């Protein structure tokens, strides 16, 4: 039982440490809350701007395992952070093209 507790404490400690070292694209609530209020810097918005606005559900990502050629993966990784999102965008573009081609 004590071994299980020490694993839980270690996991909590690791989460706290990793939260301080967030990479690009990660949300840091403490930094956000400490940021100055810039709402006055936004110019006046036109009337009716939000009339056609609608709420859309976020796209749910499904974690998978995929085998890619090493050179293809290296090329995407060399493009910088968020390479998995770019791979997804390329696949989505291909999917839309294929759907249009079927007509």
Buried (B, 14 or more C-beta within 10 A) or exposed (E): EEEEEEEEEEEEEEEEEEEEEEEEEEEEEEEEEEEEEEEEEEEEEEEEEEEEEEEEEEEEEEEEEEEEEEEEBEEBEEEEEBBEEBBEEEEEEEEEEEEEEEE
